[in-house]
Amino acid sequence: MQDRSCYKLTQEGERLFRMQKYEQGIDLLKKALEVGTDDFSLLSAIYCQLGNAHTMLKDYEQALKFHTYDILVERLIGNKPGEAKSCANLGNIFKMKGAYNDALTFTFKQLDFAEELADKVLKSRAYYNIATIYVERGRCTKLEAAEERNDAKNDEAQSDFENAAKYFKLNLEVAEALDDPLTMGRCYGSLGNTFYCLGDYDQSIEFHKRRLELSQQYGDRASMRRAHANIANCHALKSNMPLAIQHYKLAYNLATEIGNKTEEAQMAYSLANALYIGKEVQKAITYFQRHLKIARSLEDISGQLRSCYSLALSFNNLCERRKALYYLVLAKRNSLQVNDTSAILDIDNLLHEILEAGQEDVLIDDIELIIDQSADPAPAEIEHRELRLTFFQKRNINDRPVNTPEDPLAEDRYEKEEFFDMLAKLQSKRMNDQRVDASVLNANIDFRVRQTDTEPDNSSTDGSEVLIDLILNAQERRMDDQRAPFLPGLNPNGQIMLRRLNTDQGNEELDDHLVEWLMRVQSQRLDEQRSELPPIKPEGQEELDKKKEEDVTAIVMRMQAGRLEDQRAHLPTIPTSKN
């Protein structure tokens, strides 16, 4: 009866997960654990579902906890395919946390199980998981190398990308042997992206073309769009703009057909950049405006900033400076809203360029901009203060130019005086590399902070207490005669079954192996948390310290003695009787 109730709660929780109602599903599965069961397979399923749900909610610590419970159950009952599944889940969570070495430890363990079980599908998944971890770590290190100008880290990143390519190719070989077109397509795209990271654009194009051909066979328009966009990126970086424009147009058309506004905006912006670099500025303006329209509909301020700045740049290229200034004012407004300091500097530089080219055509009394809104199909309202040059001095949304007089008439005089000072300041900050170039066509990459480690077998977890807790529970379980439960949701009958498992010599050995394996992952954290022994004192130091302690004690005692004397109560004097 109890098991049936637990099972029903689990089924209902899984139904809620399928509806993406994760919080409600978690509540039901926790109730199922409170009811309890002696079915280890059901218990494993509950742990796994709870781990997956917490992963979807980005609560990685809870996800680690439940997936670790799951792996312990699978090990205890000797279910190696289930243990391999748990390793994959743990590896995935560690990858999302940026703990790449821990991720590799568990994922290589998944590969070991696949080879032991001679399971080709499991091996294919393990190869793919390992490759994606190397890619993520490589991207992270690549960013660090660029920021620090560190050649050694750049070499580390290249090594990670090469390892990723190796395991993607192994994944592809297994997929081809299994005649698995879905996995083959995924491998083609992943290899294309990896060679892109390695700077081998010809190889990247080759694999993305294979991905495109396979997607066309199955009518997968989303994959076709990604393939065209990736091929276009490579051609752009090879400075082959005609081919880049051709593939960006195909990608844009597919995004429009699919109806995904975010992807449509992305493709419109990429196509506009390619057209601008290819000297087709008027056509570029058309696609920048399409990007702006979608960004406005999505209330994407950062997207509006990019398109407005690009439109200002394009109209300035055509010498239509008043139109350029209109979009530049909007870009300045957006940059203050999102506090983009880099964009603010670029806007300052472009403003200086426009004013230097002909300030008499775009300024009133040297303090107020003249703008033209006619190029915007849906003109935005511009406040009068945003047309003043002092507006461009703002560095954040609440900023006010320093020493600006409160009197409006005085402010006009102030702005006239400050105009030439501002030009000098802008000139000093001018950057030659602020122009749009092929680098803006790079795919957006989400870099994570890399864990400072190198070897997968000797790594640390980022603040997760769950593995240590479980290990300690496992050790205490063997030492405690009462066999206190360490798996939540295991009812008394299940505890009896667990006790029998632990009394069997073979299973005891298995449990010891599990503890050692999990301890290996935590070894570095445990070392970092150890307290150091006090240093050995030199000869004679101990007597000197003792003497100092005695001196301090004597002083304290003397002070206390005085206080005690003051606080003593004296007995009243009893008068003696006279004879």
N, C-alpha and C positions, 0 to 999 in steps of 0.2 A: 504493500500500500504506500509505504514511504517512498520507495523507488519510483512508483508510478507518478506520485505527486511531483517528485523532483524532475522526472522526465518531461511531464507536461509543462512545468515552468520553463524548462530548457527550450522546449519546442516553441513556446510563445516568445521567449527572449530572442531566439534566432529569427522568428518572423518579424519582430520589430527591427532587428538589425538589417534585414533585407529592405525594410522601408526607410532605412537610414535614421531611425529613431534610437540612437545609440545610448543616450542617458537612461531612457526607459527600459531598454533591453538589458543594460547593465544591472539595473535595480532588480529585474526579475531573476537574472542568473545568480545574483547574490542571495536572493531568497531561496533559490534552488540549493545553494550551498548550505544555507541554514537548515533546510529540511534534511539534507544529507543523503548519501547513497553508499552502497558497498560495491557498485559497478565501476571498476577502474576506467573502463573505456568511456563511460558517460562522464566521469569526473574529468578525464583528459579533454573531452570535447568542450566541457564548460570552461575549463581553464583556457583552452585555445581561443574560444569565442570571446571571452573576456579580454584576453590579450589583444586580439584583433580589433575589438571595439575601442579599447583605450588607445591603440595605435591610430585609429581614424580620428580620435579626439586630440591627438598629439600629446597625450599624457604618457610619455615614454617610460617613466618610472613604474607606473602601475602595469603597463604592458609587459615590461621586463619581469615583474613579479609573477604575473600569471603564466607567462610562457615558461618561466623557470619551474614553476609548479608542474607544468605540463611535461617538461622534459624529465623531471624526477619520476613522475608516474610512469612514463613510457619506459624509462630505464628499469624501474622496479618490476614491471610486468614483462620485460624482455621484448618489447615491441620495437624492433630496430627501424622499420619504415616510419613509425610514429616519431621516434627519436630524431630521425633525419629531418622530418617535417619541423620539429621544434627547433632544431639547429638553424634551419633556414629562417624561421621567424625571428629568432634571437639575433641572427646576423643582420637581418633587415632593419631591426630596431636600432642596433648599434650603428649601422650605416647612417640612418636618419639623425642620430645624435651626433654624428661626426666622429665617433669612436671607431675609426677604421680598422685598427689592429684587432680589437675585440671582434669586430664584424668578420674579419678574415679568419680568426681562430675558429669561430662557430661554423663558418661556411666551408672551410676546408674539412671540418669534421663531417659536414653533410656530404662532401665528395667522398670521404672515406667510407661512409655507409653505402653510398651508391655503388662504389667499386666492390665492396664486400657482398652486397646483395645482387651484383650484376644487373642492376636496374638502369637501363639506358635513358629512360625518361628522367629519372632522378638525377643521373649524371649530367644530362643536358641542362637541367635547371641549376645544378650546382656550378657548372662552368659559367653560366650566364650571371649568376649572383656574384661569383668571384670577380668576373670582369667588370661589373658595374661598380664594385667597391674600389677597384683600382682606378677607374675613370674618375669617380668622385674625389678620391684622394689626390689624384694627379691635377685635377682642376683647382683644388684648394691650394696645393703647393705652387702651382703656376701663378696664381694670383699673389701669393706671398713673395714669390721670386721677383715678380714685376714691381711690387711695392718696395721691396728691400733692395732691388737690383742685385740679387744674390744668384750667382751662376751655379753654385752647388745645389741650391733648391730647384733651379731650373732643370738640372740634370736628373734630380729625383723625380720631378714631374714627368720628364721624358721616359724614364724607366717605368713609371706607373702606367703610362699610356701604352708602352710596348707590351707590358704584361697583360693589359686589358685586351689588346689586339690578339695576343696569343690565346687567351681563354675564349674570346668571342669566336675565333677560328675553330677551336676545339668544339665549341657549342654548335657551330655551323656544320661541322663534319657529322656529328651525331644526328642533327636534325635532318640532314640530307639522307643519311642511312635509314632513318625512320620515315622518310617521305612526309615530313611535317612542314607544310608551306607556311603556317603561321609563325613558327619559330624561325624558319629560314628568312622570312621577311624581316622579322625583328633583328636578326643577326646582321643582315645586309645593312639596315639602317644604323645599327650600333657601330659596325665596323666603319661605315662612312663617317660617322661623327668622331670616332677615335682617330682615324687618319687625318681628319680635319684638325684635331687638337695637336697632332704631330707635325702639322704643316705640310703634309703630303696631299696636296689638293687633287692631283690626278687620280690617285688611288681612292680618295674620298668620292670623287665624281663617279668612278667605276662602280663602287658598291651602291651608291645611291641610285644609279641607273638600274641596277639589278632589282633594287627595292621597288623602283617605279614600275618596271615590267611586271613583276609579280603582283603588285597592287592593281594594275590595269587588268590583269587576267581575272581577278576576283571582284573588280568594280569597287574597290575600297578607296573612295574619294578622299577621305581624311589622310590616309597614308600617301596617296598621290600628291596631295597638297604639300605635305612635309617633304617629300622627295624633291619636288620642283623647287621649293624654297631652299633646301640644302644645296642642291646643284647650283642654284643661282648665287648663293653665298660664296661657293668655291670659285665660280667664274669671276665674280666681282673682285676677289682677292688675287686672282690671276690677271686682273686688269682687262678682262675680256667683257666689256660692258654690254655689247649687243646681245651676247648669249645670256648674260645675267638678266637683262631686261626681259628677254623672251621668257625665261623660266619664272621670273617674278610675276609677269602678267598671267601666266598659266596658273600659278599658285593663287593669285588674287581672284581670278575667275572661279576657281574651285571653292575658295573660302566663301565667296558670295553665294554660290549655289548651295553650299552646305547650310548657310544661314548663321554661322557663328560670328557674331559681331566683333568679338575680341580678335579673332584670327583675321577677319577681314581688315580691321584697322591696322594690324601688324603688317599684313601684306601690302596694303596701300602705302604705308610709310616706307617700307623697304623698296618698293617699286619707285616711289617718288625720289628717294635718295639716289637710286641707280640712274634715273633719268637726269637728275641734277648733275651728277658726276659725268654723265654722258653728254653734257652740254644741251640737253633738251629741257631747258628751264621752264618754258611755258607749260609743257606737259607735266613736268614735276609739280608745278603749282596746283594743277587739277587734282592730283592724287594727295598732295599735302592737305588740300581743302576737304577731300573726302575723309581723310584721317581725322581732321579737326571736327568734322560733323559727328563722326561716331564717338570720338572722345567726349564731346559735349553731351551726347545722349547718354553715355555711360557715367557722366560726372567724373571723368578721369582727369584730374588737374595736371598730373605729370604728363599725360598724353597731350593735353592741350598746350602745355609749355613747349613740348618738342615740336609740335606742328606749327605753333605761332612763331617760334624762333626761326624755324626752317622757312616759313613763308616770308618773314622779314628779310632773311638772307637772300631768298630768291628774288623778291621785288627790288632789293638793292642791287642785285646783279643785273637787273633790267633797267637800272637807273630810275625806277619809280619810287623815289625816296619817301614821299608822303604815305604811300601805301605800306612801305616797309616800316615806317615809324608807327603806324596804327597797330600792326601786328607785334611790333617790339614793345609797345606799351602793354598789350595783353600778356606778352611773355614775361615782362617785368612783374606784372600783377601776379601771375601764376607762380613765378619763382619765389616771391615773398610768401605766398600761401603754403608752399611745400618746403620753404627754407632751403632752397638749393643754391648753395654758395658758389658752386662751379658755374651754374647757369647764369647767376647774377654777374659774374666776371665776364662771361662771354657776351652778355647783353651790353655791358658797359663798353666793351671793345667795339661791338658793332655800332653802337650809338656814336662813338667817337669817329668811326669811319664815315658814317653818313654825314655828320656835321662837318667834318673836314672836307668832304667832297662838295658841299654847297650849303652852308648854314643860312645864307640869305633867302633860300627857297623854302626852308622848313622851320624857321624861327621867327617869332614875333618879339621885337624888342630884346632879342638875345636871351629870353628867359622862358618862352612858351613855344611848345612844338605845334606845328601845323600838320594835321593828319588827314588821310583820305580813307574812308571806310567802304568805298564803293566795291572793292574786290571781295568783300565778305558777304556771302549770300544771306547770312543772319547776323547783321552787325551787332556788336556788343555795346552796351552803354559805357561811355568813358567819363569819369568824373574830371572836373576842371583841374583839380590838384594833380591828377595823373599826367597832365600835359606839361606841367612845370618841370624844369630841369632838376629841381631839388628832389623830385620824386625818385629819380634815378640814383640819388645818393643814398637812399635807404638800403640798409643791409639786412633788416628783418621787418616783419609786418608792423611792429610797434615802434619802429625807429623814427626819430625826428632829427633832421639835420642839426648839428651842433651849432650853438650860438645864433640860431635863427631868431630874429626879433619877432615879437608878438604883433606889432603894428603892421597891418597889411601893406601900407605904403612903404614902410621901412623894409618890408620883406621883398618888395619889388627891387628896391635899390640894392638890397643884400644879394639877391639872385643875379643881378647884373654884374656886381663885383665878383661874385663867386664863379661866374661862368668860365672865365679864362683859367682860374685856378683848377676847376674841375677838369677842363681839357688837358691841362698839364698832368694832373693825377691819372687820368685815363691813359694818356700817352705812355706814362711810365709803366703801366700794367699791361700794355698791349701784348698779345700773344700771337705768334705767327701760325700756330697750329690750331687755331680755333675754327678753321674752315671745315666744312663737311668733307669727309674722305671715306675711303672704302672701309675703314674700321667700324663705321657706324652700322655696317651691314652684318656684322658678326652676330651669330645667334646669342640670345640672352642666356647667360649661364648662371645658375644659382650656386655660388660658391659658399661652402660652409667652412667654419673654422676648423683647421686640422688639429688633430690630437698630436702632441709632441712625442711621438714614438716611432719605432722603425720595424720591429720584429713582431709578427703576429702571435708568436708563442709566449711573449713576455710583455704583456700589455696591461693597461689599467682601465677600469670603467669610470665613467664620469659621474661620481656621486651616487651610484646605485648601491643601496645597502642590501638589496634583496638577496644576492647570491651568498653573501656572508651569513645573513640571517638563516638561510636555508641550510647552509653547511653546518652551522652551529646546532641547528635543530636536529640535523641528521646525526651528528656526533652525540648529542645529549640523548637522543632516542636509544642509542645502544647502551649508554651508561645508566639510564634511568630504568629501574626495575618496573615502574608503573607504565612504561611505554607511552608517554604522553603523545597525543596526536600532533603531527606537524604538517599534515595536509588538510586544509580547510574543506569541509564538505564530506569528509569520510566518516560515516556513521560507526557506532560501536562494532557492528558485525564486520565492517570493512577494516576496523582497527585489528580485529582478531586475524583476519586474512593477511593483513600487513605484517603482523607479528610472526605469522608462519613463514612468510617470505623471508623475513630477516633472520629466522632461526636456521634456515637452510644455508649450508656452507657456500654453495655456489652463488646464491643470491647475495650473501654477505660480501663476497668478494666483488661482485658487481657494484654493490653500493659503495664499497671503499674506493673503487675505481672512479665512480662518479664524483665522489667528494674530492678526490685528488685532482680530477680534471677541472672542476669548478674552482678549486683553490688556485690552480695555475693562472687563471684569468685574473684573480684578485691579488696575486702575489706582490705586484708592484705597489698597490694601494696599501697593503698590510705593512710593507717595508717603510713606506712614507709615514705611516701613522705610529711607528714604534717610538718609544721614548728612549733617548740616549742615556747611557750610564753616566754618572757624574765623573768628571776628570779626576785622575789620581793626583792627590795632593803631594807637593814636594816634601822632603824630609824636614821635620821641625815645624811645618805649617800647622799641623793638627794641634800641637801644644800652644802655638800662638793664638789660634782661633779659640781654643778652650779658655785661655787667659782673658781674651777680649770678652767672651761670653760671661766669665766670672765678674769682670769689671762692670759690665752692664747690669748684671744681676744685683751686685752690691749697691749701685746707684739707685736702682728701682726700689730695693728693699729699704734704703734710707728714706726715700721719698714717701713710701707707704707707711713707714714707721711714724713719721711726723703726722700724717693724716690720721692714723689710728689713735695716736695720743690725743689729738684734738677731739676725736669722736667718743672718747671713753666717758662713761657716766660714773660719777663718784658717789659712793654711799653717803647718806646724810650723817652728820656728826651727832652722836648720842651724848647728851650732857651727862656728866657724872654727878651723882647725888652727894651733897655735903653732909658730913656727919655732924 
